[in-house]
Amino acid sequence: MVLIPFLFGCAVHSPVVQAPQATPVAVVSVLDHMDDRGIEGFAEPLQAGVLEQMTRRNLQPKVIEAQTLADPFAQRQTAAHRLEYLTDQGSVLLIAAEAEYYAPINGRFRWTVSVQINLSSSGDTPTESVFSVPVFLEHQHQGESDALAAAGPVIERHVGYLLDTWLGGL
């Protein structure tokens, strides 16, 4: 019984992959609205989590606000077209999410948050991660932004994994 806490205390944590030198990366995080072509930026807690994943890896994030990209991104719905538009930024981390209401289940409201993360350096093939996160919200009035916030920890982990993959290839 005494050994169990001791064994957990000695768990080895693998260090995160570090960029060889401080590397600037433009960050674009958008929630695409499904009912129109509008976008909005990520809420502060999720955005801060993404930026923290980057700074831990010796990357210097430069946030590009979603509001400045509303018109160009309304015309460019695919990640490839959006990355092409952002090529003058150098290295770009593009996180695009959509939240879709699914159904009420056992008194809660199920949403599916679909996420596509692309990390691109000028001229290179982008590193990509595409996944969906099921979330359950408690109230009917909660919407897309709340579903995105609930999926935040999973999105942050995927960003970290994608950054490690990208940095491993530098």
Sequence and secondary structure as in RCSB ss.txt:
>XXXX:A:sequence
MVLIPFLFGCAVHSPVVQAPQATPVAVVSVLDHMDDRGIEGFAEPLQAGVLEQMTRRNLQPKVIEAQTLADPFAQ
RQTAAHRLEYLTDQGSVLLIAAEAEYYAPINGRFRWTVSVQINLSSSGDTPTESVFSVPVFLEHQHQGESDALAA
AGPVIERHVGYLLDTWLGGL
>XXXX:A:secstr
  HHHHHHHT         SS EEEEEEEEEE SSSS EEE  HHHHHHHHHHHHTTTEEEEE  GGGGHHHHHH
  SHHHHHHHTGGGSSEEEEEEEEEEEEEETTEEEEEEEEEEEEE TTS  EEEEEEEEEEES TT  HHHHHHH
THHHHHHHHHHHHHHHHHT 
